[in-house]
Amino acid sequence: FSTDFQLVLCLGKQKRRKVAPILKKVSPDMTAELMDKPLQAKLSKEIIRCVNFAAIKHRNMRREDEQQTPYINHLIDTAYILVNEGGISDLTVLQASLLHSTIEDTDTSYFELHAVFGEDIANLVKEL
């Protein structure tokens, strides 16, 4: 989906009718400005919640690169690439990208992810 379409899906029915025609004329960079503050706050909170969870779960892990960078950097880089190079703005996909190795590389179970983040994210992470 395009960024505009995803934003429209997040809005309530009445706001969709008002905003959808405007979004067709607005660049993707400006769509964030059109979101109301509570929605922006919710999206930010969910992303930070995933980063925090992943950082805790991977706290003692290092990459196998020369600098032995913290593993969390890889997870953040993955989300960064999806957003900036892939144009992905779907919250669930970004959350799964931040959590993508928690089941495989930590003591996190599918059931824990399901309980903390819900079925959609847990299923995506399980498949990655």
MMTF fields as JSON, N, C-alpha, C and O atoms, coordinates in Angstrom:
{
  "mmtfVersion": "1.0.0",
  "mmtfProducer": "UNKNOWN",
  "numBonds": 511,
  "numAtoms": 512,
  "numGroups": 128,
  "numChains": 1,
  "numModels": 1,
  "chainsPerModel": [1],
  "groupsPerChain": [128],
  "chainIdList": ["A"],
  "bondAtomList": [4, 2, 8, 6, 12, 10, 16, 14, 20, 18, 24, 22, 28, 26, 32, 30, 36, 34, 40, 38, 44, 42, 48, 46, 52, 50, 56, 54, 60, 58, 64, 62, 68, 66, 72, 70, 76, 74, 80, 78, 84, 82, 88, 86, 92, 90, 96, 94, 100, 98, 104, 102, 108, 106, 112, 110, 116, 114, 120, 118, 124, 122, 128, 126, 132, 130, 136, 134, 140, 138, 144, 142, 148, 146, 152, 150, 156, 154, 160, 158, 164, 162, 168, 166, 172, 170, 176, 174, 180, 178, 184, 182, 188, 186, 192, 190, 196, 194, 200, 198, 204, 202, 208, 206, 212, 210, 216, 214, 220, 218, 224, 222, 228, 226, 232, 230, 236, 234, 240, 238, 244, 242, 248, 246, 252, 250, 256, 254, 260, 258, 264, 262, 268, 266, 272, 270, 276, 274, 280, 278, 284, 282, 288, 286, 292, 290, 296, 294, 300, 298, 304, 302, 308, 306, 312, 310, 316, 314, 320, 318, 324, 322, 328, 326, 332, 330, 336, 334, 340, 338, 344, 342, 348, 346, 352, 350, 356, 354, 360, 358, 364, 362, 368, 366, 372, 370, 376, 374, 380, 378, 384, 382, 388, 386, 392, 390, 396, 394, 400, 398, 404, 402, 408, 406, 412, 410, 416, 414, 420, 418, 424, 422, 428, 426, 432, 430, 436, 434, 440, 438, 444, 442, 448, 446, 452, 450, 456, 454, 460, 458, 464, 462, 468, 466, 472, 470, 476, 474, 480, 478, 484, 482, 488, 486, 492, 490, 496, 494, 500, 498, 504, 502, 508, 506],
  "bondOrderList": [1, 1, 1, 1, 1, 1, 1, 1, 1, 1, 1, 1, 1, 1, 1, 1, 1, 1, 1, 1, 1, 1, 1, 1, 1, 1, 1, 1, 1, 1, 1, 1, 1, 1, 1, 1, 1, 1, 1, 1, 1, 1, 1, 1, 1, 1, 1, 1, 1, 1, 1, 1, 1, 1, 1, 1, 1, 1, 1, 1, 1, 1, 1, 1, 1, 1, 1, 1, 1, 1, 1, 1, 1, 1, 1, 1, 1, 1, 1, 1, 1, 1, 1, 1, 1, 1, 1, 1, 1, 1, 1, 1, 1, 1, 1, 1, 1, 1, 1, 1, 1, 1, 1, 1, 1, 1, 1, 1, 1, 1, 1, 1, 1, 1, 1, 1, 1, 1, 1, 1, 1, 1, 1, 1, 1, 1, 1],
  "groupList": [{"groupName": "PHE", "atomNameList": ["N", "CA", "C", "O"], "elementList": ["N", "C", "C", "O"], "formalChargeList": [0, 0, 0, 0], "bondAtomList": [1, 0, 2, 1, 3, 2], "bondOrderList": [1, 1, 2], "singleLetterCode": "F", "chemCompType": "L-PEPTIDE LINKING"}, {"groupName": "SER", "atomNameList": ["N", "CA", "C", "O"], "elementList": ["N", "C", "C", "O"], "formalChargeList": [0, 0, 0, 0], "bondAtomList": [1, 0, 2, 1, 3, 2], "bondOrderList": [1, 1, 2], "singleLetterCode": "S", "chemCompType": "L-PEPTIDE LINKING"}, {"groupName": "THR", "atomNameList": ["N", "CA", "C", "O"], "elementList": ["N", "C", "C", "O"], "formalChargeList": [0, 0, 0, 0], "bondAtomList": [1, 0, 2, 1, 3, 2], "bondOrderList": [1, 1, 2], "singleLetterCode": "T", "chemCompType": "L-PEPTIDE LINKING"}, {"groupName": "ASP", "atomNameList": ["N", "CA", "C", "O"], "elementList": ["N", "C", "C", "O"], "formalChargeList": [0, 0, 0, 0], "bondAtomList": [1, 0, 2, 1, 3, 2], "bondOrderList": [1, 1, 2], "singleLetterCode": "D", "chemCompType": "L-PEPTIDE LINKING"}, {"groupName": "GLN", "atomNameList": ["N", "CA", "C", "O"], "elementList": ["N", "C", "C", "O"], "formalChargeList": [0, 0, 0, 0], "bondAtomList": [1, 0, 2, 1, 3, 2], "bondOrderList": [1, 1, 2], "singleLetterCode": "Q", "chemCompType": "L-PEPTIDE LINKING"}, {"groupName": "LEU", "atomNameList": ["N", "CA", "C", "O"], "elementList": ["N", "C", "C", "O"], "formalChargeList": [0, 0, 0, 0], "bondAtomList": [1, 0, 2, 1, 3, 2], "bondOrderList": [1, 1, 2], "singleLetterCode": "L", "chemCompType": "L-PEPTIDE LINKING"}, {"groupName": "VAL", "atomNameList": ["N", "CA", "C", "O"], "elementList": ["N", "C", "C", "O"], "formalChargeList": [0, 0, 0, 0], "bondAtomList": [1, 0, 2, 1, 3, 2], "bondOrderList": [1, 1, 2], "singleLetterCode": "V", "chemCompType": "L-PEPTIDE LINKING"}, {"groupName": "CYS", "atomNameList": ["N", "CA", "C", "O"], "elementList": ["N", "C", "C", "O"], "formalChargeList": [0, 0, 0, 0], "bondAtomList": [1, 0, 2, 1, 3, 2], "bondOrderList": [1, 1, 2], "singleLetterCode": "C", "chemCompType": "L-PEPTIDE LINKING"}, {"groupName": "GLY", "atomNameList": ["N", "CA", "C", "O"], "elementList": ["N", "C", "C", "O"], "formalChargeList": [0, 0, 0, 0], "bondAtomList": [1, 0, 2, 1, 3, 2], "bondOrderList": [1, 1, 2], "singleLetterCode": "G", "chemCompType": "PEPTIDE LINKING"}, {"groupName": "LYS", "atomNameList": ["N", "CA", "C", "O"], "elementList": ["N", "C", "C", "O"], "formalChargeList": [0, 0, 0, 0], "bondAtomList": [1, 0, 2, 1, 3, 2], "bondOrderList": [1, 1, 2], "singleLetterCode": "K", "chemCompType": "L-PEPTIDE LINKING"}, {"groupName": "ARG", "atomNameList": ["N", "CA", "C", "O"], "elementList": ["N", "C", "C", "O"], "formalChargeList": [0, 0, 0, 0], "bondAtomList": [1, 0, 2, 1, 3, 2], "bondOrderList": [1, 1, 2], "singleLetterCode": "R", "chemCompType": "L-PEPTIDE LINKING"}, {"groupName": "ALA", "atomNameList": ["N", "CA", "C", "O"], "elementList": ["N", "C", "C", "O"], "formalChargeList": [0, 0, 0, 0], "bondAtomList": [1, 0, 2, 1, 3, 2], "bondOrderList": [1, 1, 2], "singleLetterCode": "A", "chemCompType": "L-PEPTIDE LINKING"}, {"groupName": "PRO", "atomNameList": ["N", "CA", "C", "O"], "elementList": ["N", "C", "C", "O"], "formalChargeList": [0, 0, 0, 0], "bondAtomList": [1, 0, 2, 1, 3, 2], "bondOrderList": [1, 1, 2], "singleLetterCode": "P", "chemCompType": "L-PEPTIDE LINKING"}, {"groupName": "ILE", "atomNameList": ["N", "CA", "C", "O"], "elementList": ["N", "C", "C", "O"], "formalChargeList": [0, 0, 0, 0], "bondAtomList": [1, 0, 2, 1, 3, 2], "bondOrderList": [1, 1, 2], "singleLetterCode": "I", "chemCompType": "L-PEPTIDE LINKING"}, {"groupName": "MET", "atomNameList": ["N", "CA", "C", "O"], "elementList": ["N", "C", "C", "O"], "formalChargeList": [0, 0, 0, 0], "bondAtomList": [1, 0, 2, 1, 3, 2], "bondOrderList": [1, 1, 2], "singleLetterCode": "M", "chemCompType": "L-PEPTIDE LINKING"}, {"groupName": "GLU", "atomNameList": ["N", "CA", "C", "O"], "elementList": ["N", "C", "C", "O"], "formalChargeList": [0, 0, 0, 0], "bondAtomList": [1, 0, 2, 1, 3, 2], "bondOrderList": [1, 1, 2], "singleLetterCode": "E", "chemCompType": "L-PEPTIDE LINKING"}, {"groupName": "ASN", "atomNameList": ["N", "CA", "C", "O"], "elementList": ["N", "C", "C", "O"], "formalChargeList": [0, 0, 0, 0], "bondAtomList": [1, 0, 2, 1, 3, 2], "bondOrderList": [1, 1, 2], "singleLetterCode": "N", "chemCompType": "L-PEPTIDE LINKING"}, {"groupName": "HIS", "atomNameList": ["N", "CA", "C", "O"], "elementList": ["N", "C", "C", "O"], "formalChargeList": [0, 0, 0, 0], "bondAtomList": [1, 0, 2, 1, 3, 2], "bondOrderList": [1, 1, 2], "singleLetterCode": "H", "chemCompType": "L-PEPTIDE LINKING"}, {"groupName": "TYR", "atomNameList": ["N", "CA", "C", "O"], "elementList": ["N", "C", "C", "O"], "formalChargeList": [0, 0, 0, 0], "bondAtomList": [1, 0, 2, 1, 3, 2], "bondOrderList": [1, 1, 2], "singleLetterCode": "Y", "chemCompType": "L-PEPTIDE LINKING"}],
  "groupTypeList": [0, 1, 2, 3, 0, 4, 5, 6, 5, 7, 5, 8, 9, 4, 9, 10, 10, 9, 6, 11, 12, 13, 5, 9, 9, 6, 1, 12, 3, 14, 2, 11, 15, 5, 14, 3, 9, 12, 5, 4, 11, 9, 5, 1, 9, 15, 13, 13, 10, 7, 6, 16, 0, 11, 11, 13, 9, 17, 10, 16, 14, 10, 10, 15, 3, 15, 4, 4, 2, 12, 18, 13, 16, 17, 5, 13, 3, 2, 11, 18, 13, 5, 6, 16, 15, 8, 8, 13, 1, 3, 5, 2, 6, 5, 4, 11, 1, 5, 5, 17, 1, 2, 13, 15, 3, 2, 3, 2, 1, 18, 0, 15, 5, 17, 11, 6, 0, 8, 15, 3, 13, 11, 16, 5, 6, 9, 15, 5],
  "groupIdList": [1, 2, 3, 4, 5, 6, 7, 8, 9, 10, 11, 12, 13, 14, 15, 16, 17, 18, 19, 20, 21, 22, 23, 24, 25, 26, 27, 28, 29, 30, 31, 32, 33, 34, 35, 36, 37, 38, 39, 40, 41, 42, 43, 44, 45, 46, 47, 48, 49, 50, 51, 52, 53, 54, 55, 56, 57, 58, 59, 60, 61, 62, 63, 64, 65, 66, 67, 68, 69, 70, 71, 72, 73, 74, 75, 76, 77, 78, 79, 80, 81, 82, 83, 84, 85, 86, 87, 88, 89, 90, 91, 92, 93, 94, 95, 96, 97, 98, 99, 100, 101, 102, 103, 104, 105, 106, 107, 108, 109, 110, 111, 112, 113, 114, 115, 116, 117, 118, 119, 120, 121, 122, 123, 124, 125, 126, 127, 128],
  "secStructList": [7, 7, 2, 2, 2, 2, 2, 2, 2, 2, 1, 7, 2, 2, 2, 2, 2, 2, 2, 2, 2, 2, 2, 6, 6, 1, 7, 2, 2, 2, 2, 2, 2, 2, 1, 7, 2, 2, 2, 2, 2, 2, 2, 2, 2, 2, 2, 2, 2, 2, 2, 2, 2, 2, 2, 2, 2, 6, 6, 6, 7, 5, 7, 1, 1, 6, 6, 7, 7, 5, 2, 2, 2, 2, 2, 2, 2, 2, 2, 2, 2, 2, 2, 2, 6, 6, 7, 7, 7, 7, 2, 2, 2, 2, 2, 2, 2, 2, 2, 6, 6, 2, 2, 2, 2, 1, 1, 7, 7, 2, 2, 2, 2, 2, 2, 2, 2, 7, 2, 2, 2, 2, 2, 2, 2, 2, 2, 7],
  "xCoordList": [0.826, 0.0, 0.862, 1.993, 0.338, 1.064, 0.919, 0.014, 1.816, 1.761, 0.422, -0.178, -0.05, -1.325, -2.469, -3.321, -2.486, -3.551, -3.53, -4.579, -2.323, -2.212, -2.701, -3.374, -2.369, -2.82, -4.336, -4.958, -4.921, -6.378, -7.025, -8.064, -6.434, -6.983, -6.949, -7.823, -5.948, -5.815, -6.863, -7.189, -7.379, -8.319, -9.724, -10.061, -10.535, -11.937, -12.685, -12.188, -13.876, -14.642, -14.907, -14.74, -15.314, -15.628, -14.381, -14.418, -13.279, -12.032, -11.519, -10.922, -11.745, -11.31, -11.917, -11.225, -13.222, -13.91, -13.322, -13.213, -12.943, -12.401, -10.954, -10.556, -10.169, -8.734, -8.312, -7.357, -8.99, -8.566, -8.354, -7.324, -9.276, -9.033, -7.816, -7.125, -7.563, -6.419, -5.119, -4.156, -5.101, -3.876, -3.431, -2.24, -4.356, -3.994, -3.115, -2.351, -3.225, -2.488, -1.255, -0.502, -1.041, 0.022, 1.154, 0.912, 2.373, 3.528, 3.536, 3.0, 4.133, 4.19, 4.859, 4.499, 5.836, 6.524, 5.594, 5.847, 4.522, 3.617, 2.473, 1.723, 2.328, 1.191, 1.251, 0.211, 2.453, 2.591, 2.03, 1.46, 2.185, 1.664, 0.141, -0.46, -0.476, -1.934, -2.544, -3.731, -1.735, -2.246, -2.496, -1.769, -3.517, -3.731, -2.708, -2.17, -2.448, -1.399, -1.592, -0.607, -2.811, -2.959, -2.507, -1.936, -2.76, -2.334, -0.812, -0.199, -0.203, 1.258, 1.858, 2.835, 1.275, 1.769, 1.651, 2.557, 0.539, 0.326, 1.359, 1.94, 1.582, 2.55, 3.954, 4.688, 4.319, 5.644, 5.793, 6.827, 4.753, 4.793, 4.983, 5.745, 4.305, 4.405, 5.788, 6.316, 6.375, 7.719, 8.736, 9.585, 8.649, 9.591, 9.414, 10.39, 8.183, 7.926, 8.64, 9.199, 8.623, 9.318, 10.83, 11.522, 11.345, 12.788, 13.244, 14.269, 12.487, 12.837, 12.827, 13.756, 11.785, 11.672, 12.85, 13.485, 13.14, 14.242, 15.586, 16.443, 15.773, 17.034, 17.239, 18.347, 16.175, 16.276, 16.593, 17.46, 15.899, 16.099, 17.484, 18.038, 18.036, 19.341, 20.464, 21.537, 20.228, 21.15, 22.587, 23.512, 22.803, 24.165, 24.715, 25.781, 23.998, 24.404, 25.17, 24.875, 26.151, 26.955, 26.93, 26.778, 27.081, 27.204, 28.585, 29.489, 28.732, 30.014, 30.891, 31.791, 30.619, 31.454, 32.733, 32.894, 33.618, 34.909, 34.763, 35.521, 33.789, 33.591, 32.757, 32.628, 32.2, 31.29, 30.211, 30.034, 29.51, 28.467, 27.323, 27.1, 26.6, 25.446, 24.433, 24.184, 23.863, 22.928, 21.713, 21.15, 21.306, 20.126, 20.308, 19.33, 21.563, 21.814, 21.308, 20.767, 21.481, 20.998, 19.481, 18.956, 18.789, 17.331, 16.834, 15.887, 17.477, 17.113, 17.449, 16.669, 18.602, 18.985, 17.967, 17.642, 17.467, 16.473, 15.218, 14.715, 14.719, 13.532, 13.833, 12.996, 15.015, 15.427, 15.411, 14.907, 15.963, 15.997, 14.586, 14.276, 13.738, 12.351, 11.646, 10.936, 11.846, 11.19, 11.82, 11.114, 13.136, 13.804, 14.137, 14.189, 14.359, 14.657, 13.488, 13.283, 12.723, 11.597, 10.27, 9.297, 10.232, 8.992, 7.905, 6.728, 8.277, 7.305, 6.91, 7.766, 5.616, 5.144, 4.127, 3.561, 3.903, 2.951, 3.507, 4.588, 2.776, 3.237, 3.542, 4.573, 2.689, 2.884, 4.162, 4.903, 4.424, 5.633, 6.866, 7.852, 6.819, 7.963, 8.195, 9.337, 7.121, 7.268, 7.899, 8.809, 7.422, 7.976, 9.446, 10.242, 9.808, 11.215, 12.1, 13.227, 11.608, 12.376, 12.48, 13.418, 11.527, 11.476, 11.885, 11.8, 12.33, 12.441, 13.338, 13.164, 14.268, 15.13, 14.928, 15.712, 13.896, 13.709, 13.389, 13.912, 12.561, 12.228, 13.429, 13.735, 14.099, 15.212, 16.468, 17.153, 16.769, 18.066, 18.027, 19.077, 16.839, 16.75, 15.83, 15.345, 15.599, 14.708, 13.232, 12.375, 12.938, 11.556, 10.794, 11.286, 9.611, 8.774, 7.726, 7.446, 7.167, 6.052, 4.932, 4.32, 4.673, 3.573, 3.822, 2.891, 5.075, 5.4, 5.171, 4.558, 5.661, 5.433, 3.941, 3.475, 3.201, 1.751, 1.101, 0.238, 1.509, 0.922, 1.272, 0.445, 2.483, 2.936, 2.508, 2.107, 2.594, 2.367, 1.188, 0.837, 0.579, -0.588, -0.254, 0.907, -1.315, -1.191, -0.522, 0.342, -0.908, -0.364, 1.157, 1.857, 1.658, 3.1, 3.805, 4.84, 3.26, 3.87, 3.949, 4.959, 2.903, 2.9, 3.927, 4.617, 4.03, 5.028, 6.442, 7.258, 6.722, 8.051, 8.353, 9.474, 7.37, 7.549, 7.928, 8.693, 7.4, 7.661, 8.983, 9.492, 9.541, 10.785, 12.009, 13.124],
  "yCoordList": [-1.193, 0.0, 1.245, 1.226, 2.309, 3.568, 4.155, 3.786, 5.069, 5.744, 6.425, 6.358, 7.083, 7.798, 6.85, 7.142, 5.709, 4.749, 4.197, 4.035, 3.902, 3.376, 4.391, 4.029, 5.656, 6.693, 6.781, 6.899, 6.723, 6.798, 5.627, 5.801, 4.439, 3.278, 3.457, 2.948, 4.175, 4.386, 5.351, 5.315, 6.192, 7.214, 6.651, 5.638, 7.309, 6.931, 7.216, 7.94, 6.652, 6.758, 8.206, 8.548, 9.048, 10.432, 11.197, 11.987, 10.968, 11.65, 11.157, 11.927, 9.877, 9.34, 10.131, 10.49, 10.401, 11.131, 12.518, 12.998, 13.161, 14.513, 14.528, 15.416, 13.559, 13.593, 12.94, 13.399, 11.899, 11.143, 12.02, 11.879, 12.908, 13.744, 14.66, 14.947, 15.108, 15.989, 15.21, 15.715, 13.978, 13.177, 12.888, 12.701, 12.849, 12.6, 13.719, 13.511, 14.897, 16.061, 16.375, 17.293, 15.625, 15.934, 14.932, 13.75, 15.387, 14.486, 13.572, 13.949, 12.374, 11.459, 12.071, 11.745, 12.962, 13.579, 14.433, 14.648, 14.914, 15.793, 15.047, 15.64, 13.756, 13.036, 12.999, 13.023, 12.942, 12.922, 14.195, 14.165, 15.305, 16.567, 16.58, 17.299, 15.794, 15.754, 14.837, 14.949, 13.926, 13.038, 13.835, 14.779, 13.451, 14.145, 13.666, 12.565, 14.497, 14.243, 12.929, 12.229, 12.563, 11.275, 10.079, 9.127, 10.125, 9.029, 9.012, 7.947, 10.174, 10.251, 9.7, 8.953, 10.07, 9.614, 8.099, 7.443, 7.546, 6.091, 5.35, 4.358, 5.835, 5.182, 5.245, 4.257, 6.402, 6.565, 5.634, 4.991, 5.573, 4.723, 3.259, 2.547, 2.806, 1.405, 1.071, -0.007, 1.978, 1.744, 1.693, 0.803, 2.646, 2.682, 1.456, 0.934, 0.994, -0.206, -1.415, -2.236, -1.526, -2.63, -2.502, -3.488, -1.283, -1.071, -1.434, -2.091, -1.008, -1.301, -2.81, -3.341, -3.488, -4.937, -5.648, -6.508, -5.285, -5.916, -5.616, -6.495, -4.392, -4.029, -4.842, -5.3, -5.02, -5.827, -7.279, -7.892, -7.822, -9.232, -9.494, -10.582, -8.495, -8.663, -7.952, -7.73, -7.597, -6.732, -7.243, -6.431, -8.521, -9.061, -9.559, -10.173, -9.296, -9.808, -8.751, -7.558, -9.215, -8.354, -8.925, -10.132, -8.057, -8.488, -9.123, -8.903, -9.894, -10.536, -9.694, -10.215, -8.385, -7.508, -7.145, -7.496, -6.448, -6.099, -5.29, -5.489, -4.382, -3.529, -4.191, -3.655, -5.336, -6.035, -5.077, -4.902, -4.474, -3.519, -4.221, -5.414, -3.496, -4.099, -4.633, -3.997, -5.778, -6.414, -5.545, -5.608, -4.742, -3.888, -2.972, -2.593, -2.606, -1.75, -2.4, -1.718, -3.713, -4.436, -4.329, -4.117, -4.471, -4.416, -3.024, -2.884, -2.007, -0.625, -0.342, 0.306, -0.821, -0.641, -1.278, -0.717, -2.449, -3.143, -2.286, -2.115, -1.752, -0.888, 0.386, 0.857, 0.93, 2.146, 1.927, 2.764, 0.802, 0.486, 0.308, 0.787, -0.375, -0.561, 0.78, 0.969, 1.698, 3.016, 3.877, 4.402, 4.026, 5.011, 4.53, 5.334, 3.257, 2.746, 1.985, 1.996, 1.324, 0.54, 1.28, 0.815, 2.431, 3.203, 2.561, 2.884, 1.663, 0.962, 1.865, 2.455, 1.963, 2.748, 1.989, 2.536, 0.736, -0.083, -0.372, -0.946, 0.02, -0.12, -1.573, -1.845, -2.496, -3.903, -4.45, -5.187, -4.103, -4.56, -3.982, -4.691, -2.706, -2.086, -2.689, -2.896, -2.968, -3.613, -4.996, -5.359, -5.755, -7.095, -7.013, -7.872, -5.988, -5.856, -5.599, -6.09, -4.844, -4.565, -5.792, -5.91, -6.691, -7.879, -9.159, -10.251, -9.025, -10.188, -11.318, -12.455, -11.059, -12.168, -12.534, -13.298, -12.003, -12.286, -13.755, -14.328, -14.368, -15.782, -16.657, -17.619, -16.317, -17.131, -17.02, -18.018, -15.83, -15.608, -15.349, -15.195, -15.299, -15.042, -16.072, -16.988, -15.913, -16.84, -16.471, -17.034, -15.546, -15.121, -16.212, -16.761, -16.516, -17.504, -16.799, -15.613, -17.548, -17.038, -16.565, -15.524, -17.318, -17.005, -15.703, -14.94, -15.454, -14.182, -13.013, -12.012, -13.141, -12.071, -11.862, -10.727, -12.951, -12.878, -12.121, -11.27, -12.428, -11.779, -10.299, -9.487, -9.94, -8.557, -7.702, -6.551, -8.273, -7.467, -7.902, -7.211, -9.019, -9.459, -10.484, -10.725, -11.075, -12.19, -11.797, -12.524, -10.659, -10.272, -10.136, -10.667, -9.434, -9.224, -10.539, -10.846, -11.308, -12.592, -13.514, -14.19, -13.548, -14.394, -13.931, -14.753, -12.622, -12.096, -12.454, -12.926, -12.229, -12.528, -14.019, -14.402, -14.838, -16.291, -16.706, -17.654, -16.005, -16.35, -15.782, -16.246, -14.795, -14.17, -14.99, -14.603],
  "zCoordList": [0.0, 0.0, 0.0, 0.485, -0.533, -0.466, 0.931, 1.68, 1.272, 2.565, 2.745, 3.818, 1.693, 1.769, 2.074, 2.913, 1.389, 1.592, 3.0, 3.623, 3.513, 4.874, 5.891, 6.856, 5.683, 6.597, 6.599, 7.655, 5.428, 5.326, 6.053, 6.689, 5.973, 6.667, 8.18, 8.882, 8.692, 10.133, 10.676, 11.863, 9.828, 10.281, 10.421, 9.807, 11.227, 11.354, 10.064, 9.202, 9.928, 8.693, 8.273, 7.102, 9.205, 8.86, 8.446, 7.502, 9.147, 8.788, 7.442, 6.69, 7.128, 5.845, 4.695, 3.742, 4.794, 3.722, 3.525, 2.397, 4.624, 4.543, 4.07, 3.316, 4.504, 4.278, 2.961, 2.334, 2.535, 1.356, 0.112, -0.547, -0.23, -1.418, -1.262, -2.239, -0.06, 0.192, 0.017, -0.559, 0.519, 0.468, -0.958, -1.21, -1.874, -3.266, -3.813, -4.755, -3.222, -3.703, -2.859, -3.186, -1.778, -0.827, -0.957, -1.205, -0.795, -0.854, 0.371, 1.413, 0.271, 1.422, 2.643, 3.774, 2.428, 3.561, 4.412, 5.597, 3.805, 4.537, 5.21, 5.985, 4.926, 5.503, 7.02, 7.679, 7.586, 9.044, 9.654, 10.745, 8.962, 9.474, 9.509, 10.308, 8.652, 8.591, 9.643, 9.95, 10.202, 11.238, 12.504, 12.813, 13.223, 14.481, 15.508, 15.395, 16.5, 17.498, 18.25, 18.487, 18.634, 19.339, 18.493, 19.023, 17.189, 16.32, 16.209, 16.274, 16.044, 16.004, 17.297, 17.266, 18.413, 19.712, 19.84, 20.353, 19.375, 19.451, 18.598, 19.04, 17.377, 16.496, 17.09, 17.073, 17.61, 18.233, 19.428, 19.607, 20.235, 21.434, 21.06, 21.715, 20.024, 19.614, 19.065, 19.337, 18.301, 17.767, 18.906, 18.945, 19.828, 20.954, 21.839, 22.377, 21.995, 22.794, 22.181, 22.907, 20.864, 20.185, 20.303, 20.554, 20.122, 20.242, 21.658, 21.837, 22.642, 24.034, 24.304, 24.913, 23.855, 24.042, 23.38, 23.99, 22.13, 21.401, 22.073, 22.158, 22.544, 23.204, 24.473, 24.751, 25.239, 26.464, 26.121, 26.743, 25.143, 24.782, 24.184, 24.343, 23.498, 22.831, 23.583, 23.023, 24.835, 25.576, 25.643, 25.692, 25.647, 25.746, 24.41, 24.363, 23.341, 22.025, 21.237, 21.311, 20.489, 19.617, 18.207, 18.019, 17.226, 15.836, 15.656, 16.462, 14.614, 14.357, 13.432, 12.773, 13.388, 12.57, 13.334, 14.503, 12.663, 13.247, 14.539, 15.488, 14.572, 15.744, 16.831, 17.932, 16.529, 17.445, 17.959, 19.165, 17.027, 17.377, 18.098, 17.892, 18.936, 19.621, 18.603, 17.579, 18.882, 17.958, 17.674, 16.581, 18.634, 18.44, 17.243, 16.598, 16.934, 15.769, 14.486, 13.615, 14.368, 13.184, 13.063, 11.97, 14.163, 14.151, 13.767, 12.993, 14.31, 13.978, 12.515, 11.817, 12.047, 10.637, 9.699, 8.652, 10.076, 9.251, 9.095, 7.985, 10.198, 10.136, 9.346, 8.576, 9.537, 8.825, 7.316, 6.567, 6.876, 5.444, 4.895, 3.804, 5.644, 5.197, 4.991, 4.003, 5.92, 5.834, 4.745, 3.884, 4.777, 3.93, 2.526, 1.595, 2.363, 1.029, 0.425, -0.789, 1.289, 0.792, 0.783, 0.189, 1.442, 1.478, 2.326, 2.167, 3.218, 4.061, 5.227, 5.886, 5.47, 6.609, 7.455, 8.401, 7.11, 7.857, 9.252, 9.386, 10.276, 11.653, 12.006, 12.621, 11.64, 11.975, 11.344, 11.994, 10.104, 9.419, 10.102, 10.302, 10.459, 11.131, 12.513, 12.922, 13.222, 14.526, 14.362, 15.108, 13.399, 13.169, 12.766, 13.145, 12.003, 11.609, 12.823, 12.882, 13.775, 14.99, 15.892, 16.681, 15.773, 16.635, 15.902, 16.464, 14.646, 13.767, 14.259, 13.821, 15.13, 15.581, 17.046, 17.61, 17.656, 19.081, 19.345, 20.302, 18.541, 18.752, 18.399, 19.104, 17.314, 16.825, 17.695, 17.919, 18.178, 18.825, 20.325, 20.949, 20.914, 22.355, 22.997, 22.333, 24.285, 24.991, 24.827, 25.508, 23.944, 23.706, 22.962, 21.976, 23.433, 22.751, 21.893, 22.069, 20.979, 20.167, 21.088, 20.848, 22.121, 23.033, 23.791, 24.048, 24.145, 24.804, 23.848, 24.221, 22.622, 21.635, 21.402, 21.309, 21.309, 21.11, 22.268, 22.051, 23.48, 24.66, 24.73, 25.144, 24.332, 24.451, 23.259, 23.431, 22.035, 20.833, 19.975, 19.019, 20.296, 19.532, 18.462, 18.128, 17.943, 17.001, 15.684, 15.194, 15.105, 13.8, 13.842, 12.979, 14.834, 14.932, 15.253, 14.661, 16.173, 16.528, 15.321, 15.121, 14.523, 13.322, 12.293, 11.689, 12.093, 11.164, 11.622, 10.83, 12.892, 13.427, 13.29, 12.956, 13.545, 13.45, 12.03, 11.845, 11.027, 9.64, 9.126, 8.106, 9.807, 9.306, 9.637, 9.287]
}
